[in-house]
Amino acid sequence: MNTLQKSTTDTGLTQLVNPYQLRVAKELNQSMAANQARELLATDLLYKVGKLALIQEEILGNTPNAKVYTDYILRAFTYHSAEKLK
């Protein structure tokens, strides 16, 4: 799209839409993008916590006395992840 087409499209849009509505739509778009990014981060963190739990189970199968250490790692990761999401 060249500059003339873009400016014509922008001009047409501002003529069709109230400036207040345009501002609200832009803010809503930004808010939705931020929420989607947080949802992706939360999904990724939940996946990683699940993988850590599986790794913990495997480690404890081979070394039962490592429970204190693996619990600490899993809890610390979960805590820091939750803090990141706040």
Order of alpha helices (4+ residues) and beta strands (2+ residues): alpha-alpha-alpha
